[in-house]
Amino acid sequence: MEVVTFQALGAQVKGYLWDDYDTLSAHKTRPALVVCPGGAYRWRSPREKDSPVLEFLSMGYQVFVVEYSCGEEAGGYRPLWELAQAVCGLRRNHEAWRIDPDKIAVLGFSAGGHLAASLGALWNDPELKLPAWSRADALVLCYPVIATKGEFAHQESAQWVSGGDQAVREKLHLWDRVTGDFPPTFLWHGGEDESVPPENSLLLAVELKKHRVPVEYHLFGSGGHGISTCTQEAETPEEACRAWVPLCKAWLNRQFRYTP
């Protein structure tokens, strides 16, 4: 296993790559997954780093974790720009890192899900002018923050990422930003989430369907917030919600026409 690091503006990106053995002819290039941990844009949860990295490495993906800006550094669209540059970095280095540049997914948990969905919604926003190469080919949104206003908003995330700027908060209310250019999306939420209401995922799925964006959505009957891969390793064993992992792997492989 090879480990690489690079800077995406102020964010460090750490990648975990499969070794390239001369004696093996399969998978000389692989899909890639970029992981955005959650933490209300105040911090980045460790249970949403190593555990998902290992899960998606096991299916043959090259996996990267973005340590995007949080707290007082999270305003001014800074985390969004960092994620956009991280995706561009993968495409720039796709040959050296053995990545298929047309098979790059972004996975986010909670506020990291908001960050991933923000890239999906705003990659071609005329005001922000993000690099065209920053569009993800697929998104995986795990109990994501989607609303930054109204009854289903996660107020702490909205406050940190907007920096108190009401115009930024309005733009990052993502139900209003869905278009047909949004990437194909896998969504899931625990039905007992009292931190980020499940309506965040549900109403995003409705908007995606309305705009004919390919979407798969799962609302589990149990499961609270921050449960990551739902294992003892992540300190969040949750048998029912654990099903999201194989469901997501199957969905991603169908999207990318990839057989590990």
N, C-alpha and C positions, 0 to 999 in steps of 0.2 A: 504494500500500500504506500502510495506517494502522497505527501502532504505539501500543499502550495499555499502561499499567502500573497495577497496584493491589496493595495489601497484603492477604494472607490470614493474619491473625495475624502471626507473625514472618517469613513468607515473602513475597518479592517475586514477583509473577506478571507476566510479559511476554507480551502478545498481539500477533499479527500478523494483520491484518484486510484482507480484500479491499476495495477502494474500491467505493463505491456510485454507479455512473454513472446519471444520469437517462435517458440514451439506451438503456440496456440493461434489459430487463424480466426477464431470467432471474436466478434465485438472489438474490432480495432478502433471503431468509434462508438460512443455510447450516448444515450440521452443524459441530460444533466438536470439536477434539481437544486434550486436555491432556497434555503430555509431562512425564514424571518421569525425569530422567537417573539413571543408576546411579552407583556409587562406594562400595559397602559401607557406606552411611550415614556414611562418613568425609568424603567430598567428592562433588561432582557433576561427572561427566565431560563435558568440552566436546565430545567427539566424538558425544555422545548428545543434543546440543541443536540446533545449526544444521542439521545434515544431515537429521534427521527432520523438522524444521520445514519445510524446503524441499520435501521429498518430499510432505508432506501438504497444504501450500499448493498444490502443483501439481495436486491433485485437487479443489480448490475448497473446502477446509475452512478455517474460522477456527482458528488454531493458537496455543496458549498453552504457555509453559514455566514450571514451578513451581520456584523456588529454595528448596526445603524445608530445614529445619534438619538439620544434620549434626554429627558429632563428639559432643562432650559436651552439645550442645543437642538431640540426637536422642532422648533418653529421654522417658518420661512420655507416650508416644503423640503427642508434639508434631508430627512430620511428618504423621501421619494427620489430626490436627485441621486442619493447614494445608491439606492437599489437599482435605479436606471443605469448608473455607471457600472454597477456590478454585473448586470446582465450583458452590457456592452463589452465588459472585460472578458467574459466567457466567450463571446463571439470573436473578439480580436485574437484570443489565444486558443481557438478551438482545435487547431492542428496540434499544437504542443501538448494540450491537455486531453486530446482524443475525445472531443465532444462533437456530436452532430449539431451544427449551429441552428438547425431548424427544429430541434427537439429540446428546448429549454423550458422547464416548468418552474414556477415560483410557488412555494408553499409557505403559508403564514398562519400562525396561531394568534387568536385574540387581536391585540393591537397590531401584531405582525400580519394578521389576516387583513386588517384594514390597509396596511402598507401595501401588501400584495395586490389587493383589490383596487387601491388607488392607482397603481401602475397599470392595471388592466383597464381602468376607466379613463385615465388621463395621459396615456403614453403619446397621444396625438393631439393633446389640448393646444390650441393656437396661442394661448397666453403663456403657458409654461415652456413650450418648445423643447420638450425632452428629445433626446436622440432617437431617431427612427428605429435604430437597432435595439432599442430597449424593450420593445414589445415582447412579452412572454408568449410562448406557444401554447401554454396551458396554465391554469391556476388551480391550486388546492387550498381551500379556505376552511380552516378548522376553528369552530366557534368564533367567527370573526366579528369584530366591531365594524359595522357598516354605517350606522346612524351617528351623526355628530350633533343632531338637534332633535327635539320632540321627545315623546314619551319613551322611546326605546333606545335613546342615546346612552352611550357610556361616557359620562361627563368628564371623568379624569382623563381618559384618552383624548377626548375632544379638546380639552383645555391645553394639555401639553403640546399636541401636534399643531394646534392653531396658534400657539403662543399668545392667546388672548385676542387674536385678530378675528373679528366676526366675519369678514369677507373670506378668509381662509377656511374658517369653520363651515361656511356655506358651501364652498367649492368641494370640501371633503365629505359632504353628506352624500354618500355614493349612490343611493337609490336614484338620485336625480341625474347621475352622470352616465348611466348605462346607455350604450348605443350598440349597433350591430357589429362594431369593431372590437367589442369586449372579447377577450380570449375564451375558449372553452373552459368550463369551470366545474370542479368537484367541490361540493359544499357539505359540511356536516355540523351538527350541533347536538349537545346533550339537552334533553328535555327538562332537566332540573337546574339549568344554569340560571342562577339568580344574580350574576354579575353582569353578563352581557345577554340580554333577553334573546331567546331563540328566534324571535321575530326578525332580528337582524339578518339571519340567513334566509328565513322563509320569504321575506319580502324582496330580498335580492333575487332569489330563485324565480319569483314571479316576474320581476323586471327582465331577467335574462330570457325567460321563456317568451315574454312579450316581444322581445327584440330578436327572436330566433337565434339566440346564442346557445350552442350545445351546453347542456347543464345536467349534472346528476346531483340530486339533493337527498340527504338522509337526516331525519330528525329521530333521534333515539328516545325511547320512553324514559330512560334514566340518564344519569350523568350530569355532573356539575361543571364548573368552569376550571380551566387550566389543567385538564387531565391528560394532555399530550398523547402518548401512545397507549395509555391506559394499562400500563404494566407496573409490576412491583418495582422494577428498576427506576421508573419515573416517579415512584411513590404515589401512584394514582391507579391502582388496580380497579378496573371497571369492565367486567366481562362483556356486557352488552355492547358498550361503545367501542370496545376493542375491535369489533367487526369493521370499523372504518378503515383499518389498515389494509386488509386484503381487498376490500371493495375499491379502495383508492388505487392500489397497485394494478388491479385488473383494468380499471378505467384508464389510467395513464398508459398502460401498455396498448390498449385499443386505440387511444388517441395517436400514439406514436408508431403504431404498427411494429411493436418491438417485442421480441420473444427472448427473455433472458435465459 
